[in-house]
C-alpha cells in the first residue's frame, strides 16, 4: 500500500539515472500505415480492449502483453486524444471515495486512483479550475522525528497556458513554486532549506489549471528521471521503489495523448507481482510519454472503464481513496 504517513513525506534527491529515450509522436489515425498510435502500441504486444462498453472515439483502452520486462505483467492503459478529451481531477482535500463511488457520481468514462493520502486527508496536490485545493505534503520526518525535510514533489497536469507538464513543486506562504530539478534531499543526509522563490534554483510560480500530485516524477522532457531518492519515496516511505508492487501512473505523449497506466500486483493473478518504479518509468517511455508521474499504488491502484474494473485491486476490493483522475 502506497499511502504515506501524514508527517512522513519525502524529498527528492534526483536520481539522475538518465536513460536515452526515443519517444514516438503518434497520430490518431487508423489508416493502417504502421505509424499510428494503435499500431505502435499493438507492435509492443498491447491489445485493444472492446469489452468495457462504448467509449468516445478519442479514448482507447489496451491490455499489456502477458510477459514484459522478463516477468508476468497484468497492466492496462487508457489513451485519450487531448484535442477532444476532458481531463478531470476528483475528490477534495478530505473525504473518502472508492473509484466506483466517483463513477456513481459523474459517470466518467475512465477513472483511476490519484495521489497519496492518510486518515482521510490528501497528502498530494490537487488543483481544479486553477484553484489549489490541496498542496503536496510539505514536510517529511525521519530518524525518529529528529530530522525534518522539506520535499519538492511531483505534480502533473494541464497548465493555465494550455501546455501539459510534470514539475517538482512546493507551496510556501500560499505561493506554489515550480522547479526544473528537485531539491536534492536524501534520507540520512542533512536536510536542505525549505524551498522558496530562490531555492532550488530556477524557481517560477506554478500555474496549474487541472493537476494531480504524487511522485516520484518518472519522465520529464522525454528523459527517464525516476527521482524517488530525492523525493524521499524510499522504502521508509512505504512506496518501495525497487520492489515490485501494484502501480498507477499518468503521462502525456509528444503528440498530446494522455495516458493512464495501472498495473496489478501482489499475485492477485498468479505470477503478477507488479512493477518497480524503474520498470514503470520505462513502460511510460515506451508508450511515448514526454512527461509522466507515479501516483499512489499498492492497494490503492485501480482503474475502471465505464464503471468496470480492469485489474484486480490487491486489497481484494476497491480501496477508498481521497483523490482520483478521470477522462471523458
Rosetta silent file (secondary structure, phi, psi, omega in degrees, C-alpha in Angstrom):
SEQUENCE: XXXXXXXXXXXXXXXXXXXXXXXXXXXXXXXXXXXXXXXXXXXXXXXXXXXXXXXXXXXXXXXXXXXXXXXXXXXXXXXXXXXXXXXXXXXXXXXXXXXXXXXXXXXXXXXXXXXXXXXXXXXXXXXXXXXXXXXXXXXXXXXXXXXXXXXXXXXXXXXXXXXXXXXXXXXXXXXXXXXXXXXXXXXXXXXXXXXXXXXXXXXXXXXXXXXXXXXXXXXXXXXXXXXXXXXXXXXXXXXXXXXXXXXXXXXXXXXXXXXXXXXXXXXXXXXXXXXXXXXXXXXXXXXXXXXXXXXXXXXXXXXXXXXXXXXXXXXXXXXXXXXXXXXX
SCORE:     score description
SCORE:     0.000 S_00000001
   1 L     0.000  134.683 -173.115    0.000    0.000    0.000 S_00000001
   2 L  -105.626   27.356  173.435    1.434    3.306   -1.029 S_00000001
   3 L   -76.134  133.081  179.529   -0.336    5.505    1.474 S_00000001
   4 L   -95.735  150.847  175.258    2.243    7.735    3.174 S_00000001
   5 L   -70.643  140.993 -169.797    2.176    8.676    6.795 S_00000001
   6 L   -51.358  -39.871 -178.515    0.930   12.212    7.201 S_00000001
   7 L  -105.466   22.284  178.961    4.173   13.551    8.542 S_00000001
   8 E  -124.786   64.339  178.530    6.360   11.249    6.570 S_00000001
   9 L   -91.864  170.645 -172.233    6.567   12.834    3.189 S_00000001
  10 L  -118.771  164.107  179.857    9.590   12.624    1.030 S_00000001
  11 L  -129.507  146.899 -175.422   12.094   14.861   -0.613 S_00000001
  12 L   -77.890  138.464  164.451   13.920   14.466   -3.877 S_00000001
  13 L  -126.988   85.832 -165.996   17.493   13.632   -4.381 S_00000001
  14 L   -41.197  118.941  174.612   17.242   13.470   -8.024 S_00000001
  15 L   -78.292   94.560 -171.787   18.175   10.094   -9.130 S_00000001
  16 L   -85.894   54.861  174.225   19.895   11.277  -12.214 S_00000001
  17 L   -81.913   85.517 -178.548   19.837    7.950  -13.939 S_00000001
  18 L   -78.130  126.453  177.692   19.499    9.410  -17.407 S_00000001
  19 L  -119.887  137.579  178.242   18.426    6.850  -19.936 S_00000001
  20 L   -62.013  140.151  179.210   18.248    7.524  -23.636 S_00000001
  21 L  -139.195  139.874  174.037   14.690    7.654  -24.834 S_00000001
  22 L  -118.779  108.418 -173.025   13.119    7.853  -28.220 S_00000001
  23 L   -99.873  110.897 -179.402    9.538    8.983  -27.822 S_00000001
  24 L   -66.465  137.139  176.257    7.367    8.274  -30.856 S_00000001
  25 L   -96.965  106.721 -171.996    4.999   11.068  -31.784 S_00000001
  26 L   -88.727  146.350  169.529    1.788    9.290  -32.573 S_00000001
  27 E  -104.008  150.874  178.360   -1.029   10.379  -34.795 S_00000001
  28 L   -93.738   92.893 -171.881   -4.583    9.299  -34.096 S_00000001
  29 L  -154.654  137.368  179.102   -5.277    7.529  -37.351 S_00000001
  30 L  -111.702   36.224 -176.556   -6.415    4.059  -38.329 S_00000001
  31 L   -73.232  -13.208 -178.277   -5.197    4.164  -41.896 S_00000001
  32 L    82.389   17.039 -176.941   -3.062    1.073  -41.373 S_00000001
  33 L   -73.007  -15.159 -178.660    0.116    2.947  -42.268 S_00000001
  34 L    89.432    1.359 -179.130    2.025    1.338  -39.407 S_00000001
  35 L  -119.449   12.153 -177.068    2.842    4.655  -37.751 S_00000001
  36 E   -84.921  165.119  175.583   -0.344    5.227  -35.791 S_00000001
  37 H   -55.588  -45.798 -177.361   -0.817    5.185  -32.034 S_00000001
  38 H   -60.787  -47.908 -175.634   -2.803    1.995  -32.378 S_00000001
  39 H   -70.296  -34.378  179.431   -0.228    0.160  -34.481 S_00000001
  40 H   -67.608  -40.238  177.524    2.721    1.269  -32.362 S_00000001
  41 H   -67.163  -46.152 -179.085    1.068    0.039  -29.177 S_00000001
  42 H   -62.163  -35.350  179.460   -0.026   -3.208  -30.796 S_00000001
  43 H   -62.454  -24.326  177.148    3.500   -3.719  -32.121 S_00000001
  44 L   -88.545   -0.144  176.653    4.661   -3.844  -28.480 S_00000001
  45 L   100.274    0.205  176.134    2.107   -6.542  -27.726 S_00000001
  46 L   -75.722  142.766 -179.191   -0.640   -4.431  -26.185 S_00000001
  47 E  -117.739  132.673 -179.633   -4.140   -5.444  -27.271 S_00000001
  48 E   -68.671  135.488 -177.206   -7.030   -3.052  -27.685 S_00000001
  49 L  -102.965  131.636 -179.076   -9.937   -3.843  -25.343 S_00000001
  50 L  -124.762   11.134 -174.992  -13.525   -3.531  -26.515 S_00000001
  51 L  -102.755   18.558  176.895  -15.387   -5.345  -23.733 S_00000001
  52 L  -103.917   13.849 -178.989  -15.783   -2.381  -21.380 S_00000001
  53 L    91.158  179.306 -175.885  -18.723   -0.898  -23.254 S_00000001
  54 L   -70.463  136.988  174.796  -18.897    2.065  -25.594 S_00000001
  55 L  -127.110  154.501  172.827  -16.252    4.752  -25.326 S_00000001
  56 L   -55.960  153.207 -176.072  -15.841    8.009  -27.231 S_00000001
  57 L   -62.714  -20.931 -176.813  -13.804    7.532  -30.413 S_00000001
  58 L   -93.045    7.669  176.700  -10.940    9.557  -28.908 S_00000001
  59 E  -124.043  131.697  178.276  -10.471    7.187  -25.915 S_00000001
  60 E  -134.290  151.699 -179.340   -8.980    3.705  -26.201 S_00000001
  61 E  -124.099  136.403 -179.410   -8.090    1.010  -23.681 S_00000001
  62 E  -131.961  150.736  174.035   -5.326   -1.574  -24.083 S_00000001
  63 E  -110.295  143.520 -177.513   -4.110   -4.554  -22.086 S_00000001
  64 L   -69.296  159.482  167.258   -0.423   -5.366  -21.773 S_00000001
  65 L   -63.390  155.914 -176.046    1.205   -8.482  -23.179 S_00000001
  66 L   -69.168  -23.845  178.025    1.371  -11.191  -20.531 S_00000001
  67 E  -121.692  123.169  175.046    5.173  -11.019  -20.489 S_00000001
  68 E  -143.013  145.464  174.506    7.043   -7.733  -20.274 S_00000001
  69 L    55.397   29.101  178.324   10.451   -6.857  -18.867 S_00000001
  70 L    74.451   18.950 -178.127   11.085  -10.550  -18.301 S_00000001
  71 E  -145.553  167.376  173.793    8.148  -11.001  -15.935 S_00000001
  72 E   -74.779  128.120 -178.814    4.403  -11.590  -15.861 S_00000001
  73 L  -130.783  130.841  172.683    2.602   -8.250  -16.154 S_00000001
  74 L  -118.879   99.540 -175.214   -1.112   -7.523  -15.906 S_00000001
  75 E  -138.951  155.286  176.837   -1.485   -3.873  -16.857 S_00000001
  76 E  -132.837  149.251  169.752   -3.913   -1.622  -18.684 S_00000001
  77 E  -125.982  145.596  166.178   -3.606    1.774  -20.269 S_00000001
  78 E  -108.708  130.078 -176.385   -6.256    4.299  -21.195 S_00000001
  79 E  -121.465  126.663 -175.986   -5.139    6.513  -24.082 S_00000001
  80 E  -133.962  138.817  176.130   -7.007    9.716  -24.911 S_00000001
  81 E   -80.712  114.252 -174.877   -6.588   12.408  -27.551 S_00000001
  82 L   -71.086   -9.922  173.734   -6.429   15.671  -25.588 S_00000001
  83 L   -67.106  -23.898 -177.310   -7.771   17.625  -28.570 S_00000001
  84 L  -120.194  -31.897 -173.557  -11.137   16.072  -27.726 S_00000001
  85 L   -78.457  157.543  174.445  -10.917   14.523  -24.270 S_00000001
  86 L  -112.901  128.308  177.439  -11.525   16.229  -20.939 S_00000001
  87 E   -99.819  130.980 -179.612   -9.151   15.583  -18.036 S_00000001
  88 E  -129.144  150.377  169.318  -10.599   15.906  -14.523 S_00000001
  89 E  -110.207  140.558 -170.912   -9.269   15.550  -11.001 S_00000001
  90 E  -115.041  152.763  177.553  -11.657   14.055   -8.464 S_00000001
  91 E    91.363 -167.403 -179.125  -12.165   14.478   -4.746 S_00000001
  92 L  -147.924 -167.703 -178.463  -11.041   17.213   -2.406 S_00000001
  93 L   -65.933  -24.863 -177.387   -8.540   17.764    0.387 S_00000001
  94 E  -140.613  155.607  174.622  -10.508   15.431    2.662 S_00000001
  95 L   110.089  144.508 -176.124  -13.003   12.589    2.383 S_00000001
  96 L  -102.987  142.556  169.447  -13.054    9.023    1.124 S_00000001
  97 E  -149.285  142.219  166.665  -14.438    7.585   -2.116 S_00000001
  98 L   -80.823  162.028  172.128  -13.839    4.362   -3.971 S_00000001
  99 H   -54.031  -36.679  177.956  -13.375    4.655   -7.732 S_00000001
 100 H   -63.811  -37.305  176.237  -16.875    3.171   -8.001 S_00000001
 101 H   -61.692  -45.366  178.047  -18.188    5.990   -5.782 S_00000001
 102 H   -59.379  -41.178 -179.563  -16.580    8.529   -8.099 S_00000001
 103 H   -65.106  -43.847 -179.609  -18.178    6.766  -11.069 S_00000001
 104 H   -60.125  -28.963 -177.987  -21.618    6.728   -9.496 S_00000001
 105 H   -76.624  -44.684 -171.713  -21.352   10.481   -9.013 S_00000001
 106 H  -126.638   -8.378  179.770  -20.310   11.619  -12.515 S_00000001
 107 L    57.600   39.610  177.245  -20.168    8.521  -14.776 S_00000001
 108 L   -62.445  144.852 -178.888  -16.699    9.396  -16.087 S_00000001
 109 L   -62.160  -46.354 -179.369  -15.527    7.124  -18.916 S_00000001
 110 E  -126.726  131.979  175.875  -12.165    6.396  -17.267 S_00000001
 111 E  -133.835  135.074  174.913  -11.356    6.748  -13.568 S_00000001
 112 E  -135.153  153.855  177.225   -8.075    5.943  -11.817 S_00000001
 113 E   -60.741  157.953 -177.084   -6.879    6.496   -8.269 S_00000001
 114 L  -108.478 -125.713 -172.555   -4.946    9.698   -7.632 S_00000001
 115 L   -86.322 -172.330 -177.279   -2.355   10.874   -5.107 S_00000001
 116 L   -77.184  160.113 -179.302   -1.281    9.810   -1.635 S_00000001
 117 E  -158.204  166.190  174.100   -3.381   10.237    1.488 S_00000001
 118 E  -153.710  131.269  175.063   -3.571    9.439    5.166 S_00000001
 119 L    52.227   43.447  175.218   -6.520    9.220    7.529 S_00000001
 120 L    80.265    5.676 -179.872   -8.950   10.691    5.012 S_00000001
 121 E  -121.319  139.823 -179.360   -6.785   13.681    4.057 S_00000001
 122 E   -71.819  136.782  173.049   -4.863   14.166    0.830 S_00000001
 123 L  -105.638    6.840 -177.864   -1.077   14.256    1.028 S_00000001
 124 L  -127.361  152.051 -177.798   -0.796   15.163   -2.653 S_00000001
 125 L   -57.681  143.556  173.840   -1.521   18.275   -4.645 S_00000001
 126 E  -141.106  122.190 -178.445   -4.993   18.747   -6.113 S_00000001
 127 E  -131.394  126.581 -179.585   -5.772   21.639   -8.459 S_00000001
 128 E  -135.588  133.168  179.878   -9.119   22.224  -10.164 S_00000001
 129 L    53.528   40.188  177.830  -10.210   25.251  -12.241 S_00000001
 130 L    65.806   16.138  177.815   -6.849   26.924  -11.468 S_00000001
 131 E  -111.452  125.396  177.905   -7.580   26.748   -7.733 S_00000001
 132 E   -78.618  109.025 -179.199   -5.158   24.875   -5.495 S_00000001
 133 E   -84.740  -26.237 -178.908   -7.381   22.735   -3.282 S_00000001
 134 E  -161.295  132.478  175.081   -4.503   20.977   -1.562 S_00000001
 135 L   -83.768  168.362  166.526   -0.690   21.242   -1.810 S_00000001
 136 L   -62.391  152.070  177.827    1.721   18.359   -1.785 S_00000001
 137 L   -54.812  137.254 -168.476    2.682   17.379    1.759 S_00000001
 138 L   -94.263  -17.444 -175.623    5.194   19.923    2.983 S_00000001
 139 L  -138.680  152.664  174.617    7.310   18.008    5.484 S_00000001
 140 E  -134.034  122.901  179.323    8.892   14.612    5.990 S_00000001
 141 E   -98.429  133.784  178.623   10.094   13.495    9.409 S_00000001
 142 E  -136.627  173.273  178.087   12.904   10.953    9.643 S_00000001
 143 L    52.950   59.109  179.407   15.338    9.491   12.189 S_00000001
 144 L    55.404   41.253  176.311   12.741    9.133   14.941 S_00000001
 145 L    67.297   16.812  179.896   11.312   12.565   14.122 S_00000001
 146 L   -93.337  -16.256  178.021   14.616   14.327   14.787 S_00000001
 147 E  -115.041  131.954 -179.451   15.219   15.277   11.150 S_00000001
 148 E  -117.188  121.962  178.792   12.756   17.437    9.219 S_00000001
 149 E  -110.080  152.758 -179.764   12.888   17.533    5.420 S_00000001
 150 L  -120.888   96.100 -170.415   11.022   19.861    3.068 S_00000001
 151 L   -81.878  137.871  160.818   10.317   17.955   -0.150 S_00000001
 152 L   -90.979  126.832 -171.489    9.812   19.282   -3.638 S_00000001
 153 E  -131.464  166.801 -170.650    7.480   16.697   -5.130 S_00000001
 154 E   -76.874  145.408  170.790    5.838   15.903   -8.415 S_00000001
 155 E  -141.328  136.311 -178.348    2.706   17.405   -9.919 S_00000001
 156 E  -125.201  140.894  172.425    1.275   16.580  -13.348 S_00000001
 157 E   165.163 -167.188  179.082   -1.432   18.250  -15.339 S_00000001
 158 E   -89.634  127.641 -177.164   -2.789   20.869  -17.671 S_00000001
 159 E   -92.836  166.369 -178.939   -1.325   24.320  -17.122 S_00000001
 160 L   -60.267  -27.593 -178.684   -3.040   27.704  -17.469 S_00000001
 161 L   -86.421    5.077  177.346   -1.213   28.314  -20.761 S_00000001
 162 L    91.663   -3.344  178.920   -2.661   25.122  -22.285 S_00000001
 163 L   -86.765  160.758  174.451    0.517   23.047  -22.014 S_00000001
 164 E  -109.318  136.395 -178.352    0.848   19.678  -20.269 S_00000001
 165 E  -157.817  163.755  169.461    3.754   19.185  -17.923 S_00000001
 166 E  -119.315  136.670 -176.592    5.220   17.475  -14.912 S_00000001
 167 E  -139.852  156.134  165.430    7.033   19.628  -12.347 S_00000001
 168 E   -90.275  128.939 -173.299    8.619   19.471   -8.932 S_00000001
 169 E  -132.551  160.838  173.834    6.648   21.886   -6.777 S_00000001
 170 E  -153.779  140.084 -179.822    6.490   23.291   -3.267 S_00000001
 171 E  -105.206  120.336 -177.014    3.984   25.645   -1.638 S_00000001
 172 E  -130.030  120.684 -178.208    5.483   28.350    0.584 S_00000001
 173 L    52.272   46.378  175.883    3.337   31.107    2.151 S_00000001
 174 L    67.557   11.445  173.361    0.426   30.192   -0.132 S_00000001
 175 E  -113.516  127.500  178.530    2.545   30.504   -3.283 S_00000001
 176 E   -97.690  124.666 -178.445    3.300   27.316   -5.192 S_00000001
 177 E  -106.613  149.780  176.236    6.656   27.298   -6.941 S_00000001
 178 E  -113.918  144.032 -175.984    7.849   25.047   -9.744 S_00000001
 179 E  -130.337  142.659  178.695   11.463   23.913  -10.122 S_00000001
 180 L   -70.123  -20.830  176.009   13.388   22.446  -13.079 S_00000001
 181 L  -142.770  153.436 -178.942   15.033   19.974  -10.693 S_00000001
 182 L   -76.463  158.951  168.780   14.065   18.779   -7.227 S_00000001
 183 L   -63.476  128.501 -170.114   15.734   19.828   -4.016 S_00000001
 184 L   -87.241   57.455  171.796   18.357   17.134   -3.613 S_00000001
 185 L   -71.817  159.732  176.035   17.472   15.947   -0.150 S_00000001
 186 L  -153.498  132.343  179.540   18.315   12.401    0.862 S_00000001
 187 L   -57.001  130.164 -177.942   17.248   10.451    3.888 S_00000001
 188 L    96.122  -16.562  176.041   20.147   10.322    6.349 S_00000001
 189 L   -96.349  165.461  178.767   21.771   13.464    4.950 S_00000001
 190 L   -61.657  125.691  179.670   21.487   16.961    6.394 S_00000001
 191 L   -59.829  143.519  177.300   18.077   18.374    5.396 S_00000001
 192 L   -85.670  171.343 -178.284   18.162   21.229    2.908 S_00000001
 193 L   -64.013  159.040  174.908   16.441   24.584    3.313 S_00000001
 194 L   -63.674  131.191  178.998   12.711   24.971    2.834 S_00000001
 195 L   -59.317  148.611 -174.495   12.005   25.557   -0.869 S_00000001
 196 L  -155.330 -164.505  178.047   11.183   29.139   -1.815 S_00000001
 197 L   -70.418  -15.303 -176.890   11.360   31.656   -4.647 S_00000001
 198 L  -118.297   -9.752  178.948   15.157   31.379   -4.579 S_00000001
 199 L  -142.251  133.078   -8.671   15.806   27.727   -3.681 S_00000001
 200 L   -63.874  172.588 -177.692   16.188   25.415   -5.547 S_00000001
 201 L   -64.410  151.912  174.544   17.474   27.410   -8.486 S_00000001
 202 L    83.333   18.456 -177.474   15.207   28.279  -11.391 S_00000001
 203 L   -64.131  144.057  170.567   12.009   28.723   -9.392 S_00000001
 204 E  -143.480  157.774  178.455    8.915   30.117  -11.077 S_00000001
 205 E   -70.295  127.619 -179.620    5.350   30.427   -9.892 S_00000001
 206 L   -75.945  132.931 -176.748    3.468   27.262  -10.778 S_00000001
 207 L  -127.194   76.190 -179.956    0.306   27.943  -12.768 S_00000001
 208 E   -89.087  146.881  175.526   -1.744   24.781  -12.936 S_00000001
 209 E  -102.466  -51.980  176.790   -5.288   24.579  -14.241 S_00000001
 210 E  -137.159  112.717 -171.418   -6.127   20.903  -13.652 S_00000001
 211 E  -151.182  155.184  178.548   -3.451   18.895  -11.883 S_00000001
 212 E  -128.028  142.142  175.683   -2.722   15.995   -9.563 S_00000001
 213 E  -100.309  162.754  178.852    0.240   15.498   -7.244 S_00000001
 214 L   179.334 -132.110  175.736    2.065   12.312   -6.429 S_00000001
 215 L   141.043  156.568    4.837    5.581   11.139   -7.013 S_00000001
 216 L   -83.625  168.091  167.765    8.142   10.454   -7.927 S_00000001
 217 E   -62.997  130.440 -179.084    8.469   12.136  -11.293 S_00000001
 218 E   -98.154  -43.474 -176.082    9.183    9.287  -13.709 S_00000001
 219 E  -138.359  133.646  174.471    9.774   11.064  -17.015 S_00000001
 220 E  -142.138  134.024 -179.181   10.489   14.716  -17.794 S_00000001
 221 L    53.181   43.685  177.131   11.394   16.232  -21.164 S_00000001
 222 L    64.497   18.351 -175.427   11.341   12.758  -22.725 S_00000001
 223 E  -122.244  137.002  174.385   14.048   11.623  -20.295 S_00000001
 224 E   -61.295  127.552  179.931   14.000    8.932  -17.632 S_00000001
 225 L  -120.425  -62.986  177.837   14.172   10.653  -14.240 S_00000001
 226 L    49.733   61.383 -172.434   12.626    8.472  -11.502 S_00000001
 227 L   -85.141   45.206 -175.482   13.624   10.895   -8.728 S_00000001
 228 L   -65.730  -34.220 -177.625   12.428    8.691   -5.868 S_00000001
 229 L   -68.024  -45.141  179.700   15.553    9.210   -3.780 S_00000001
 230 L   -66.377  -33.348  179.626   15.354   13.000   -3.956 S_00000001
 231 L   -87.672    5.317 -179.466   11.627   12.922   -3.258 S_00000001
 232 L    56.588   32.064  170.851   12.225   10.538   -0.339 S_00000001
 233 L   -89.324   58.096 -178.104    9.950    7.899   -1.848 S_00000001
 234 L   -95.202 -170.890 -177.973   12.266    5.266   -0.414 S_00000001
 235 H   -60.024  -35.484 -178.484   11.448    2.088    1.472 S_00000001
 236 H   -65.022  -26.168 -179.539   10.752    4.040    4.658 S_00000001
 237 H   -74.126  -21.027 -174.739    8.015    5.985    2.861 S_00000001
 238 L    97.455   -6.144 -178.314    6.123    2.805    2.031 S_00000001
 239 L   -80.239  -23.435  176.636    6.493    3.305   -1.724 S_00000001
 240 L    49.374   65.555 -170.247    9.161    0.578   -2.006 S_00000001
 241 L   -60.714  -31.441 -175.550   10.670    1.989   -5.199 S_00000001
 242 L  -101.603    7.127  176.617   12.824   -1.009   -6.076 S_00000001
 243 L  -103.465  155.675  177.072   10.255   -3.657   -5.184 S_00000001
 244 L   -80.766  127.450 -178.609    7.508   -4.999   -7.439 S_00000001
 245 E  -149.895  163.493  167.791    4.112   -3.626   -6.472 S_00000001
 246 L   -58.642  141.204 -177.059    0.813   -2.575   -7.995 S_00000001
 247 E  -137.533  153.450  172.380    1.427    0.820   -9.626 S_00000001
 248 E  -133.843  141.700  179.947   -0.510    3.715  -11.141 S_00000001
 249 E  -149.277  159.705  178.695    0.924    6.451  -13.347 S_00000001
 250 E  -134.824  142.971 -178.278   -0.179    9.317  -15.567 S_00000001
 251 E  -158.041  173.306  179.199    1.613   10.821  -18.540 S_00000001
 252 E  -134.683  138.283  178.354    1.395   12.774  -21.790 S_00000001
 253 E   -90.369  168.661  179.254    2.947   11.913  -25.160 S_00000001
 254 L   -64.802  -20.916  179.287    4.634   14.301  -27.538 S_00000001
 255 L   -97.896   12.295  174.943    1.575   14.177  -29.780 S_00000001
 256 L    80.517   31.161  175.193   -0.799   15.144  -26.976 S_00000001
 257 E  -101.045  121.451  178.930   -2.132   11.741  -25.967 S_00000001
 258 E   -80.924  133.569 -177.686   -2.990   11.460  -22.265 S_00000001
 259 E  -124.213  128.079  166.044   -2.103    8.081  -20.755 S_00000001
 260 E  -105.497  131.897  176.438   -3.329    6.425  -17.569 S_00000001
 261 E  -122.353  134.223  172.686   -1.401    3.267  -16.611 S_00000001
 262 E  -134.916  138.441 -179.457   -2.401    0.777  -13.938 S_00000001
 263 E  -128.135  132.483  176.349   -0.599   -2.464  -13.093 S_00000001
 264 L   -76.779  155.808  178.542   -1.841   -5.337  -10.968 S_00000001
 265 L  -157.863 -170.918  176.944    0.455   -6.910   -8.402 S_00000001
 266 L    57.840   34.505  172.815    0.887   -8.972   -5.251 S_00000001
 267 L    60.140   29.632  172.382   -0.080  -12.194   -7.041 S_00000001
 268 L   -63.108  -35.459  165.401   -3.744  -11.294   -7.479 S_00000001
 269 L  -111.468  134.072 -174.915   -3.172  -13.109  -10.741 S_00000001
 270 L   -50.558  125.496  178.830   -0.624  -15.921  -10.398 S_00000001
 271 L    89.235  -13.921 -177.077    2.834  -14.577  -11.188 S_00000001
 272 L   -86.583   89.455 -175.544    1.701  -10.968  -11.365 S_00000001
 273 L   -88.619  -17.649 -178.618    3.896   -9.301   -8.752 S_00000001
 274 L   108.159 -161.855 -174.416    3.719   -5.779  -10.156 S_00000001
 275 E  -127.126  150.741  164.687    6.362   -3.276  -11.228 S_00000001
 276 L   -80.739  166.981  176.943    9.305   -1.416   -9.760 S_00000001
 277 H   -64.111  -36.344  177.965    9.353    2.345  -10.314 S_00000001
 278 H   -62.836  -43.795  178.509   12.134    1.911  -12.868 S_00000001
 279 H   -64.006  -41.623  179.042   10.062   -0.587  -14.823 S_00000001
 280 H   -61.690  -44.255  179.141    7.021    1.676  -14.642 S_00000001
 281 H   -61.674  -42.122 -178.796    9.058    4.642  -15.927 S_00000001
 282 H   -67.518  -34.110  174.942   10.436    2.608  -18.816 S_00000001
 283 H   -65.179  -43.876  179.339    6.947    1.478  -19.819 S_00000001
 284 H   -62.094  -38.193  175.026    5.758    5.093  -19.859 S_00000001
 285 H   -63.920  -42.750 -178.178    8.737    5.991  -22.054 S_00000001
 286 H   -65.034  -24.873  178.121    7.992    3.092  -24.395 S_00000001
 287 L   -84.609   -0.572  175.776    4.436    4.415  -24.762 S_00000001
 288 L    97.214   12.276 -176.615    5.803    7.747  -25.956 S_00000001
 289 E   -70.367  133.519  171.339    5.481    9.817  -22.784 S_00000001
 290 E   -95.711  -19.605  175.374    7.429   13.059  -22.639 S_00000001
 291 E  -142.504  139.433  177.756    6.199   13.628  -19.066 S_00000001
 292 E  -156.889  147.102 -177.450    4.999   11.074  -16.522 S_00000001
 293 E  -133.282  135.045  171.278    4.281   10.899  -12.803 S_00000001
 294 E   -75.572  140.842  175.713    3.853    7.969  -10.436 S_00000001
 295 L  -112.464 -175.196  177.817    0.663    8.082   -8.352 S_00000001
 296 L   -58.762  149.471 -177.461   -0.376    6.164   -5.251 S_00000001
 297 L  -135.631 -145.548 -177.494   -0.104    2.409   -5.728 S_00000001
 298 H    59.245 -134.673 -179.700   -0.373   -0.803   -3.773 S_00000001
 299 H   -66.201  -15.834  178.616   -3.928   -1.411   -2.641 S_00000001
 300 H   -78.598  -23.635 -174.704   -4.940    1.997   -3.989 S_00000001
 301 L   -62.397  121.861 -179.076   -4.119    1.105   -7.604 S_00000001
 302 L  -164.845  134.597  170.902   -7.356    0.793   -9.551 S_00000001
 303 E  -132.227  130.727  177.998   -8.665    1.883  -12.940 S_00000001
 304 E  -118.574  145.068 -179.239  -12.257    1.481  -14.003 S_00000001
 305 E  -121.374  118.191 -174.484  -13.687    1.863  -17.504 S_00000001
 306 L    51.172   37.233  177.087  -17.385    2.672  -17.721 S_00000001
 307 L    84.321   -2.037 -177.702  -17.574    1.566  -14.091 S_00000001
 308 E  -102.811  135.707 -179.929  -15.888   -1.821  -14.730 S_00000001
 309 E   -69.460  145.379  172.555  -12.608   -2.767  -13.062 S_00000001
 310 L   -93.056  -77.332  177.571   -9.552   -3.509  -15.177 S_00000001
 311 L   -78.856  167.162  170.948   -7.017   -5.012  -12.730 S_00000001
 312 L   -89.141  115.461  179.240   -7.876   -6.830   -9.528 S_00000001
 313 L   -59.676  142.676 -172.210   -7.116   -4.424   -6.632 S_00000001
 314 L   -74.928   -9.997  171.467   -4.650   -6.003   -4.233 S_00000001
 315 L   -79.745   -7.769 -175.697   -6.909   -5.420   -1.213 S_00000001
 316 L    92.697  -12.839  176.146   -9.380   -7.784   -2.856 S_00000001
 317 L  -157.137  166.894 -179.647  -11.757   -4.889   -3.424 S_00000001
 318 L   -62.924  131.583  176.852  -11.542   -1.230   -4.351 S_00000001
 319 L   -81.852  144.331  171.291   -9.873    0.821   -1.666 S_00000001
 320 L   -73.778  122.809 -178.706  -11.464    4.065   -0.516 S_00000001
 321 E  -119.216  173.832 -177.995   -9.118    6.839   -1.665 S_00000001
 322 L   -98.156  -38.814 -178.473   -9.181   10.614   -1.331 S_00000001
 323 E  -127.934  161.920  177.564   -8.407   11.764   -4.880 S_00000001
 324 E  -150.823  174.677  175.612   -8.713   10.409   -8.386 S_00000001
 325 E  -129.744  153.396 -175.218   -8.234   11.320  -12.028 S_00000001
 326 E  -146.417  156.221  174.423  -10.693   10.909  -14.890 S_00000001
 327 E  -129.686  138.196  173.285  -11.051   11.128  -18.673 S_00000001
 328 L  -135.673    0.000    0.000  -14.202   11.868  -20.663 S_00000001
